[in-house]
Amino acid sequence: MDIKTYMKEARAVTDTRLKELLPAETDYPEVIHQAMAYSVFAGGKRFRPMLALAACETVCGDWKPVLDAACAMECIHTYSLIHDDLPGMDDDDYRRGKLTNHKVFGEGMAILAGDALLTYAFEILSGMADDTNSRQIVTIIGEVSRASGTAGMIGGQVVDIISEQTKPTTELLHYIHHHKTGALIVASVRMGAMLGGADETQLAALTEYARQLGLAFQITDDILDVAGDASKIGKPVGSDEKNEKATFPALFGLEQSRVMADEAVQAAVAALEPFGEKADMLVQLAQYLLGRES
Protein backbone atom coordinates (compact mmCIF):
# COMPACT_ATOMS: atom_id res chain seq x y z
CA MET A 1 0.00 0.00 0.00
CA ASP A 2 1.30 3.47 -0.83
CA ILE A 3 1.62 6.03 1.93
CA LYS A 4 -1.13 8.37 0.71
CA THR A 5 -3.66 5.54 0.68
CA TYR A 6 -2.54 4.40 4.13
CA MET A 7 -2.78 7.93 5.53
CA LYS A 8 -6.28 8.38 4.10
CA GLU A 9 -7.48 5.07 5.56
CA ALA A 10 -5.85 5.65 8.94
CA ARG A 11 -7.34 9.14 9.14
CA ALA A 12 -10.82 7.80 8.31
CA VAL A 13 -10.57 5.05 10.94
CA THR A 14 -9.37 7.52 13.56
CA ASP A 15 -12.06 10.10 12.73
CA THR A 16 -14.82 7.51 12.91
CA ARG A 17 -13.68 6.31 16.32
CA LEU A 18 -13.17 9.85 17.64
CA LYS A 19 -16.79 10.67 16.75
CA GLU A 20 -17.89 7.61 18.71
CA LEU A 21 -15.72 8.41 21.73
CA LEU A 22 -16.19 12.17 22.14
CA PRO A 23 -19.31 13.67 23.75
CA ALA A 24 -22.01 14.63 21.26
CA GLU A 25 -22.15 18.31 20.36
CA THR A 26 -25.79 18.30 21.52
CA ASP A 27 -24.86 17.16 25.05
CA TYR A 28 -25.28 19.86 27.69
CA PRO A 29 -23.43 22.20 28.03
CA GLU A 30 -23.39 22.20 24.25
CA VAL A 31 -20.90 25.01 23.68
CA ILE A 32 -17.94 23.18 25.24
CA HIS A 33 -18.60 20.04 23.24
CA GLN A 34 -18.96 22.11 20.08
CA ALA A 35 -15.66 23.86 20.81
CA MET A 36 -13.93 20.51 21.37
CA ALA A 37 -15.32 19.06 18.13
CA TYR A 38 -14.48 22.22 16.18
CA SER A 39 -10.76 21.74 16.68
CA VAL A 40 -10.66 17.94 16.73
CA PHE A 41 -12.37 17.76 13.35
CA ALA A 42 -10.68 20.78 11.79
CA GLY A 43 -8.85 18.69 9.20
CA GLY A 44 -5.74 17.40 10.94
CA LYS A 45 -3.52 14.75 9.36
CA ARG A 46 -3.80 12.47 12.44
CA PHE A 47 -0.03 11.93 12.26
CA ARG A 48 0.36 10.79 15.86
CA PRO A 49 -2.54 8.31 15.77
CA MET A 50 -1.19 7.10 12.44
CA LEU A 51 2.17 6.38 14.03
CA ALA A 52 0.50 4.45 16.85
CA LEU A 53 -1.53 2.38 14.38
CA ALA A 54 1.48 1.69 12.16
CA ALA A 55 3.70 0.74 15.12
CA CYS A 56 1.09 -1.68 16.40
CA GLU A 57 0.71 -3.21 12.93
CA THR A 58 4.48 -3.52 12.63
CA VAL A 59 4.60 -5.65 15.77
CA CYS A 60 1.41 -7.72 15.56
CA GLY A 61 -0.08 -7.14 12.12
CA ASP A 62 -3.19 -5.33 13.41
CA TRP A 63 -4.00 -1.77 14.48
CA LYS A 64 -7.16 -2.52 16.48
CA PRO A 65 -5.48 -2.96 19.91
CA VAL A 66 -4.23 0.66 19.86
CA LEU A 67 -7.08 2.53 18.17
CA ASP A 68 -8.65 4.05 21.29
CA ALA A 69 -5.23 5.00 22.67
CA ALA A 70 -4.41 6.62 19.33
CA CYS A 71 -7.60 8.68 19.61
CA ALA A 72 -6.63 9.73 23.12
CA MET A 73 -3.29 10.95 21.78
CA GLU A 74 -5.06 13.03 19.14
CA CYS A 75 -7.15 14.65 21.88
CA ILE A 76 -3.95 15.62 23.70
CA HIS A 77 -2.36 16.93 20.50
CA THR A 78 -5.47 18.99 19.68
CA TYR A 79 -5.57 20.46 23.19
CA SER A 80 -1.97 21.58 22.75
CA LEU A 81 -2.79 23.27 19.44
CA ILE A 82 -5.78 25.13 20.90
CA HIS A 83 -3.60 26.47 23.70
CA ASP A 84 -0.65 27.21 21.39
CA ASP A 85 -2.88 29.50 19.32
CA LEU A 86 -4.06 31.58 22.30
CA PRO A 87 -3.06 35.26 22.60
CA GLY A 88 -0.81 34.46 25.56
CA MET A 89 1.08 31.86 23.51
CA ASP A 90 1.61 32.16 19.73
CA ASP A 91 -1.44 34.41 19.17
CA ASP A 92 -2.49 32.83 15.86
CA ASP A 93 -5.74 33.63 14.08
CA TYR A 94 -5.75 30.61 11.76
CA ARG A 95 -5.04 26.89 12.10
CA ARG A 96 -5.40 24.49 9.15
CA GLY A 97 -7.01 27.28 7.13
CA LYS A 98 -9.77 27.87 9.68
CA LEU A 99 -10.19 30.45 12.41
CA THR A 100 -8.53 29.28 15.60
CA ASN A 101 -10.70 28.08 18.47
CA HIS A 102 -10.50 31.27 20.52
CA LYS A 103 -11.49 33.35 17.49
CA VAL A 104 -14.71 31.37 17.19
CA PHE A 105 -15.62 30.53 20.80
CA GLY A 106 -13.71 33.15 22.79
CA GLU A 107 -10.54 32.83 24.80
CA GLY A 108 -12.14 31.43 27.95
CA MET A 109 -14.03 28.69 26.14
CA ALA A 110 -10.95 27.79 24.08
CA ILE A 111 -8.94 27.30 27.27
CA LEU A 112 -11.68 25.08 28.66
CA ALA A 113 -11.96 23.12 25.40
CA GLY A 114 -8.25 22.37 25.58
CA ASP A 115 -8.54 21.41 29.25
CA ALA A 116 -11.50 19.16 28.47
CA LEU A 117 -9.70 17.35 25.64
CA LEU A 118 -6.63 16.72 27.79
CA THR A 119 -8.79 15.36 30.60
CA TYR A 120 -10.94 13.28 28.26
CA ALA A 121 -7.86 11.64 26.77
CA PHE A 122 -7.15 9.97 30.10
CA GLU A 123 -10.78 8.93 30.44
CA ILE A 124 -10.40 7.15 27.09
CA LEU A 125 -7.14 5.50 28.14
CA SER A 126 -8.44 4.34 31.50
CA GLY A 127 -11.54 2.96 29.79
CA MET A 128 -9.33 0.56 27.84
CA ALA A 129 -8.38 -1.37 30.97
CA ASP A 130 -9.84 -4.80 31.71
CA ASP A 131 -8.84 -7.84 33.76
CA THR A 132 -6.14 -8.84 31.28
CA ASN A 133 -4.33 -5.57 30.53
CA SER A 134 -4.75 -3.22 33.49
CA ARG A 135 -1.03 -3.18 34.35
CA GLN A 136 -0.13 -2.35 30.75
CA ILE A 137 -2.73 0.44 30.54
CA VAL A 138 -1.40 1.97 33.78
CA THR A 139 2.10 1.91 32.26
CA ILE A 140 0.85 3.63 29.10
CA ILE A 141 -1.06 6.26 31.10
CA GLY A 142 2.17 6.97 32.98
CA GLU A 143 4.15 7.35 29.76
CA VAL A 144 1.54 9.59 28.14
CA SER A 145 1.36 11.72 31.29
CA ARG A 146 5.13 12.26 31.30
CA ALA A 147 5.17 12.95 27.55
CA SER A 148 2.45 15.58 28.01
CA GLY A 149 3.81 17.27 31.14
CA THR A 150 6.87 19.16 32.31
CA ALA A 151 9.14 16.21 31.48
CA GLY A 152 7.81 16.32 27.92
CA MET A 153 5.69 18.66 25.80
CA ILE A 154 4.95 21.32 28.42
CA GLY A 155 8.59 21.37 29.51
CA GLY A 156 9.59 22.00 25.90
CA GLN A 157 6.98 24.74 25.54
CA VAL A 158 8.19 26.45 28.71
CA VAL A 159 11.82 26.50 27.55
CA ASP A 160 10.63 27.68 24.13
CA ILE A 161 8.88 30.66 25.72
CA ILE A 162 11.65 31.65 28.12
CA SER A 163 14.22 31.35 25.31
CA GLU A 164 12.53 33.86 23.01
CA GLN A 165 14.71 36.81 22.02
CA THR A 166 17.86 34.95 23.03
CA LYS A 167 20.50 33.46 20.77
CA PRO A 168 19.72 29.75 20.40
CA THR A 169 22.32 27.06 20.95
CA THR A 170 22.34 23.53 19.57
CA GLU A 171 21.72 22.09 23.04
CA LEU A 172 18.80 24.45 23.70
CA LEU A 173 17.23 23.76 20.33
CA HIS A 174 17.42 19.99 20.75
CA TYR A 175 15.97 20.22 24.27
CA ILE A 176 13.00 22.27 23.09
CA HIS A 177 12.16 20.08 20.13
CA HIS A 178 12.80 16.67 21.70
CA HIS A 179 10.36 17.70 24.42
CA LYS A 180 7.87 20.05 22.74
CA THR A 181 7.35 17.93 19.62
CA GLY A 182 9.25 14.70 20.02
CA ALA A 183 7.75 13.55 23.32
CA LEU A 184 4.23 12.92 21.98
CA ILE A 185 5.61 11.31 18.82
CA VAL A 186 7.71 8.92 20.90
CA ALA A 187 4.76 8.16 23.19
CA SER A 188 2.53 7.47 20.17
CA VAL A 189 4.94 4.93 18.71
CA ARG A 190 5.65 3.31 22.05
CA MET A 191 1.97 2.89 22.95
CA GLY A 192 1.38 1.23 19.58
CA ALA A 193 4.33 -1.08 20.10
CA MET A 194 3.35 -2.00 23.67
CA LEU A 195 -0.29 -2.68 22.84
CA GLY A 196 0.89 -4.74 19.88
CA GLY A 197 2.90 -6.95 22.23
CA ALA A 198 6.44 -5.72 21.47
CA ASP A 199 9.33 -7.31 23.34
CA GLU A 200 12.12 -5.16 24.84
CA THR A 201 14.30 -5.31 21.72
CA GLN A 202 11.44 -4.32 19.44
CA LEU A 203 10.37 -1.53 21.77
CA ALA A 204 13.91 -0.14 21.89
CA ALA A 205 14.17 -0.12 18.08
CA LEU A 206 10.81 1.60 17.68
CA THR A 207 11.68 4.14 20.38
CA GLU A 208 14.86 5.12 18.49
CA TYR A 209 12.83 5.37 15.28
CA ALA A 210 10.39 7.70 17.04
CA ARG A 211 13.14 9.89 18.53
CA GLN A 212 14.71 10.45 15.13
CA LEU A 213 11.30 10.94 13.51
CA GLY A 214 10.34 13.56 16.09
CA LEU A 215 13.52 15.47 15.27
CA ALA A 216 12.86 15.27 11.53
CA PHE A 217 9.26 16.38 12.04
CA GLN A 218 10.27 19.51 13.95
CA ILE A 219 13.03 20.46 11.53
CA THR A 220 10.63 20.22 8.58
CA ASP A 221 8.03 22.18 10.58
CA ASP A 222 10.60 24.94 11.16
CA ILE A 223 11.47 24.92 7.46
CA LEU A 224 7.81 25.22 6.45
CA ASP A 225 7.42 28.28 8.68
CA VAL A 226 10.15 29.97 6.64
CA ALA A 227 9.71 28.56 3.13
CA GLY A 228 6.24 27.01 3.12
CA ASP A 229 3.09 28.02 1.27
CA ALA A 230 0.59 29.63 3.65
CA SER A 231 -2.34 28.32 1.58
CA LYS A 232 -1.11 24.75 2.11
CA ILE A 233 0.05 25.14 5.71
CA GLY A 234 -3.26 26.71 6.69
CA LYS A 235 -1.73 29.62 8.62
CA PRO A 236 0.63 32.52 7.87
CA VAL A 237 4.33 31.72 7.52
CA GLY A 238 6.98 33.60 9.45
CA SER A 239 5.40 33.36 12.92
CA ASP A 240 8.57 31.78 14.38
CA GLU A 241 10.69 34.69 13.20
CA LYS A 242 8.08 37.20 14.37
CA ASN A 243 8.10 35.65 17.85
CA GLU A 244 11.91 35.28 17.80
CA LYS A 245 11.66 31.52 18.36
CA ALA A 246 14.64 29.18 18.54
CA THR A 247 14.42 27.21 15.28
CA PHE A 248 16.71 25.10 13.12
CA PRO A 249 16.74 27.57 10.19
CA ALA A 250 17.52 30.42 12.58
CA LEU A 251 20.55 28.57 13.92
CA PHE A 252 21.74 26.51 10.93
CA GLY A 253 20.14 28.11 7.86
CA LEU A 254 17.63 26.52 5.48
CA GLU A 255 19.97 24.31 3.48
CA GLN A 256 21.74 22.81 6.48
CA SER A 257 18.38 22.29 8.15
CA ARG A 258 17.22 20.28 5.13
CA VAL A 259 20.38 18.15 5.36
CA MET A 260 19.73 17.56 9.07
CA ALA A 261 16.12 16.54 8.41
CA ASP A 262 17.31 14.03 5.81
CA GLU A 263 19.89 12.62 8.21
CA ALA A 264 17.27 12.21 10.94
CA VAL A 265 14.93 10.38 8.54
CA GLN A 266 17.74 8.07 7.46
CA ALA A 267 18.51 7.29 11.11
CA ALA A 268 14.83 6.62 11.78
CA VAL A 269 14.60 4.21 8.85
CA ALA A 270 17.82 2.45 9.90
CA ALA A 271 16.32 1.74 13.34
CA LEU A 272 13.56 -0.26 11.64
CA GLU A 273 15.86 -2.74 9.91
CA PRO A 274 15.12 -5.60 12.35
CA PHE A 275 11.46 -5.54 11.27
CA GLY A 276 12.10 -5.84 7.53
CA GLU A 277 9.02 -5.38 5.34
CA LYS A 278 6.70 -5.37 8.35
CA ALA A 279 7.77 -1.78 9.02
CA ASP A 280 7.07 -0.56 5.49
CA MET A 281 4.42 1.98 6.55
CA LEU A 282 6.66 3.42 9.25
CA VAL A 283 9.46 3.74 6.69
CA GLN A 284 7.14 5.51 4.25
CA LEU A 285 5.81 7.82 6.98
CA ALA A 286 9.38 8.90 7.77
CA GLN A 287 10.18 9.50 4.11
CA TYR A 288 6.92 11.41 3.67
CA LEU A 289 8.14 14.06 6.13
CA LEU A 290 10.87 15.27 3.79
CA GLY A 291 8.40 16.25 1.09
CA ARG A 292 5.46 17.39 3.18
CA GLU A 293 3.91 20.77 2.42
CA SER A 294 1.74 21.17 5.50
C-alpha positions as CSV (number, residue, x, y, z in Angstrom):
1,M,0.0,0.0,0.0
2,D,1.3,3.5,-0.8
3,I,1.6,6.0,1.9
4,K,-1.1,8.4,0.7
5,T,-3.7,5.5,0.7
6,Y,-2.5,4.4,4.1
7,M,-2.8,7.9,5.5
8,K,-6.3,8.4,4.1
9,E,-7.5,5.1,5.6
10,A,-5.9,5.6,8.9
11,R,-7.3,9.1,9.1
12,A,-10.8,7.8,8.3
13,V,-10.6,5.1,10.9
14,T,-9.4,7.5,13.6
15,D,-12.1,10.1,12.7
16,T,-14.8,7.5,12.9
17,R,-13.7,6.3,16.3
18,L,-13.2,9.9,17.6
19,K,-16.8,10.7,16.7
20,E,-17.9,7.6,18.7
21,L,-15.7,8.4,21.7
22,L,-16.2,12.2,22.1
23,P,-19.3,13.7,23.7
24,A,-22.0,14.6,21.3
25,E,-22.2,18.3,20.4
26,T,-25.8,18.3,21.5
27,D,-24.9,17.2,25.0
28,Y,-25.3,19.9,27.7
29,P,-23.4,22.2,28.0
30,E,-23.4,22.2,24.2
31,V,-20.9,25.0,23.7
32,I,-17.9,23.2,25.2
33,H,-18.6,20.0,23.2
34,Q,-19.0,22.1,20.1
35,A,-15.7,23.9,20.8
36,M,-13.9,20.5,21.4
37,A,-15.3,19.1,18.1
38,Y,-14.5,22.2,16.2
39,S,-10.8,21.7,16.7
40,V,-10.7,17.9,16.7
41,F,-12.4,17.8,13.3
42,A,-10.7,20.8,11.8
43,G,-8.8,18.7,9.2
44,G,-5.7,17.4,10.9
45,K,-3.5,14.8,9.4
46,R,-3.8,12.5,12.4
47,F,0.0,11.9,12.3
48,R,0.4,10.8,15.9
49,P,-2.5,8.3,15.8
50,M,-1.2,7.1,12.4
51,L,2.2,6.4,14.0
52,A,0.5,4.5,16.8
53,L,-1.5,2.4,14.4
54,A,1.5,1.7,12.2
55,A,3.7,0.7,15.1
56,C,1.1,-1.7,16.4
57,E,0.7,-3.2,12.9
58,T,4.5,-3.5,12.6
59,V,4.6,-5.6,15.8
60,C,1.4,-7.7,15.6
61,G,-0.1,-7.1,12.1
62,D,-3.2,-5.3,13.4
63,W,-4.0,-1.8,14.5
64,K,-7.2,-2.5,16.5
65,P,-5.5,-3.0,19.9
66,V,-4.2,0.7,19.9
67,L,-7.1,2.5,18.2
68,D,-8.6,4.1,21.3
69,A,-5.2,5.0,22.7
70,A,-4.4,6.6,19.3
71,C,-7.6,8.7,19.6
72,A,-6.6,9.7,23.1
73,M,-3.3,10.9,21.8
74,E,-5.1,13.0,19.1
75,C,-7.1,14.6,21.9
76,I,-3.9,15.6,23.7
77,H,-2.4,16.9,20.5
78,T,-5.5,19.0,19.7
79,Y,-5.6,20.5,23.2
80,S,-2.0,21.6,22.7
81,L,-2.8,23.3,19.4
82,I,-5.8,25.1,20.9
83,H,-3.6,26.5,23.7
84,D,-0.6,27.2,21.4
85,D,-2.9,29.5,19.3
86,L,-4.1,31.6,22.3
87,P,-3.1,35.3,22.6
88,G,-0.8,34.5,25.6
89,M,1.1,31.9,23.5
90,D,1.6,32.2,19.7
91,D,-1.4,34.4,19.2
92,D,-2.5,32.8,15.9
93,D,-5.7,33.6,14.1
94,Y,-5.7,30.6,11.8
95,R,-5.0,26.9,12.1
96,R,-5.4,24.5,9.2
97,G,-7.0,27.3,7.1
98,K,-9.8,27.9,9.7
99,L,-10.2,30.5,12.4
100,T,-8.5,29.3,15.6
101,N,-10.7,28.1,18.5
102,H,-10.5,31.3,20.5
103,K,-11.5,33.4,17.5
104,V,-14.7,31.4,17.2
105,F,-15.6,30.5,20.8
106,G,-13.7,33.1,22.8
107,E,-10.5,32.8,24.8
108,G,-12.1,31.4,28.0
109,M,-14.0,28.7,26.1
110,A,-10.9,27.8,24.1
111,I,-8.9,27.3,27.3
112,L,-11.7,25.1,28.7
113,A,-12.0,23.1,25.4
114,G,-8.2,22.4,25.6
115,D,-8.5,21.4,29.2
116,A,-11.5,19.2,28.5
117,L,-9.7,17.4,25.6
118,L,-6.6,16.7,27.8
119,T,-8.8,15.4,30.6
120,Y,-10.9,13.3,28.3
121,A,-7.9,11.6,26.8
122,F,-7.2,10.0,30.1
123,E,-10.8,8.9,30.4
124,I,-10.4,7.1,27.1
125,L,-7.1,5.5,28.1
126,S,-8.4,4.3,31.5
127,G,-11.5,3.0,29.8
128,M,-9.3,0.6,27.8
129,A,-8.4,-1.4,31.0
130,D,-9.8,-4.8,31.7
131,D,-8.8,-7.8,33.8
132,T,-6.1,-8.8,31.3
133,N,-4.3,-5.6,30.5
134,S,-4.7,-3.2,33.5
135,R,-1.0,-3.2,34.4
136,Q,-0.1,-2.3,30.7
137,I,-2.7,0.4,30.5
138,V,-1.4,2.0,33.8
139,T,2.1,1.9,32.3
140,I,0.9,3.6,29.1
141,I,-1.1,6.3,31.1
142,G,2.2,7.0,33.0
143,E,4.2,7.4,29.8
144,V,1.5,9.6,28.1
145,S,1.4,11.7,31.3
146,R,5.1,12.3,31.3
147,A,5.2,13.0,27.6
148,S,2.4,15.6,28.0
149,G,3.8,17.3,31.1
150,T,6.9,19.2,32.3
151,A,9.1,16.2,31.5
152,G,7.8,16.3,27.9
153,M,5.7,18.7,25.8
154,I,4.9,21.3,28.4
155,G,8.6,21.4,29.5
156,G,9.6,22.0,25.9
157,Q,7.0,24.7,25.5
158,V,8.2,26.4,28.7
159,V,11.8,26.5,27.6
160,D,10.6,27.7,24.1
161,I,8.9,30.7,25.7
162,I,11.7,31.6,28.1
163,S,14.2,31.4,25.3
164,E,12.5,33.9,23.0
165,Q,14.7,36.8,22.0
166,T,17.9,34.9,23.0
167,K,20.5,33.5,20.8
168,P,19.7,29.7,20.4
169,T,22.3,27.1,21.0
170,T,22.3,23.5,19.6
171,E,21.7,22.1,23.0
172,L,18.8,24.5,23.7
173,L,17.2,23.8,20.3
174,H,17.4,20.0,20.8
175,Y,16.0,20.2,24.3
176,I,13.0,22.3,23.1
177,H,12.2,20.1,20.1
178,H,12.8,16.7,21.7
179,H,10.4,17.7,24.4
180,K,7.9,20.1,22.7
181,T,7.4,17.9,19.6
182,G,9.2,14.7,20.0
183,A,7.7,13.6,23.3
184,L,4.2,12.9,22.0
185,I,5.6,11.3,18.8
186,V,7.7,8.9,20.9
187,A,4.8,8.2,23.2
188,S,2.5,7.5,20.2
189,V,4.9,4.9,18.7
190,R,5.7,3.3,22.0
191,M,2.0,2.9,23.0
192,G,1.4,1.2,19.6
193,A,4.3,-1.1,20.1
194,M,3.4,-2.0,23.7
195,L,-0.3,-2.7,22.8
196,G,0.9,-4.7,19.9
197,G,2.9,-7.0,22.2
198,A,6.4,-5.7,21.5
199,D,9.3,-7.3,23.3
200,E,12.1,-5.2,24.8
201,T,14.3,-5.3,21.7
202,Q,11.4,-4.3,19.4
203,L,10.4,-1.5,21.8
204,A,13.9,-0.1,21.9
205,A,14.2,-0.1,18.1
206,L,10.8,1.6,17.7
207,T,11.7,4.1,20.4
208,E,14.9,5.1,18.5
209,Y,12.8,5.4,15.3
210,A,10.4,7.7,17.0
211,R,13.1,9.9,18.5
212,Q,14.7,10.5,15.1
213,L,11.3,10.9,13.5
214,G,10.3,13.6,16.1
215,L,13.5,15.5,15.3
216,A,12.9,15.3,11.5
217,F,9.3,16.4,12.0
218,Q,10.3,19.5,14.0
219,I,13.0,20.5,11.5
220,T,10.6,20.2,8.6
221,D,8.0,22.2,10.6
222,D,10.6,24.9,11.2
223,I,11.5,24.9,7.5
224,L,7.8,25.2,6.5
225,D,7.4,28.3,8.7
226,V,10.1,30.0,6.6
227,A,9.7,28.6,3.1
228,G,6.2,27.0,3.1
229,D,3.1,28.0,1.3
230,A,0.6,29.6,3.6
231,S,-2.3,28.3,1.6
232,K,-1.1,24.8,2.1
233,I,0.0,25.1,5.7
234,G,-3.3,26.7,6.7
235,K,-1.7,29.6,8.6
236,P,0.6,32.5,7.9
237,V,4.3,31.7,7.5
238,G,7.0,33.6,9.5
239,S,5.4,33.4,12.9
240,D,8.6,31.8,14.4
241,E,10.7,34.7,13.2
242,K,8.1,37.2,14.4
243,N,8.1,35.6,17.8
244,E,11.9,35.3,17.8
245,K,11.7,31.5,18.4
246,A,14.6,29.2,18.5
247,T,14.4,27.2,15.3
248,F,16.7,25.1,13.1
249,P,16.7,27.6,10.2
250,A,17.5,30.4,12.6
251,L,20.6,28.6,13.9
252,F,21.7,26.5,10.9
253,G,20.1,28.1,7.9
254,L,17.6,26.5,5.5
255,E,20.0,24.3,3.5
256,Q,21.7,22.8,6.5
257,S,18.4,22.3,8.2
258,R,17.2,20.3,5.1
259,V,20.4,18.1,5.4
260,M,19.7,17.6,9.1
261,A,16.1,16.5,8.4
262,D,17.3,14.0,5.8
263,E,19.9,12.6,8.2
264,A,17.3,12.2,10.9
265,V,14.9,10.4,8.5
266,Q,17.7,8.1,7.5
267,A,18.5,7.3,11.1
268,A,14.8,6.6,11.8
269,V,14.6,4.2,8.9
270,A,17.8,2.4,9.9
271,A,16.3,1.7,13.3
272,L,13.6,-0.3,11.6
273,E,15.9,-2.7,9.9
274,P,15.1,-5.6,12.4
275,F,11.5,-5.5,11.3
276,G,12.1,-5.8,7.5
277,E,9.0,-5.4,5.3
278,K,6.7,-5.4,8.4
279,A,7.8,-1.8,9.0
280,D,7.1,-0.6,5.5
281,M,4.4,2.0,6.6
282,L,6.7,3.4,9.2
283,V,9.5,3.7,6.7
284,Q,7.1,5.5,4.2
285,L,5.8,7.8,7.0
286,A,9.4,8.9,7.8
287,Q,10.2,9.5,4.1
288,Y,6.9,11.4,3.7
289,L,8.1,14.1,6.1
290,L,10.9,15.3,3.8
291,G,8.4,16.3,1.1
292,R,5.5,17.4,3.2
293,E,3.9,20.8,2.4
294,S,1.7,21.2,5.5
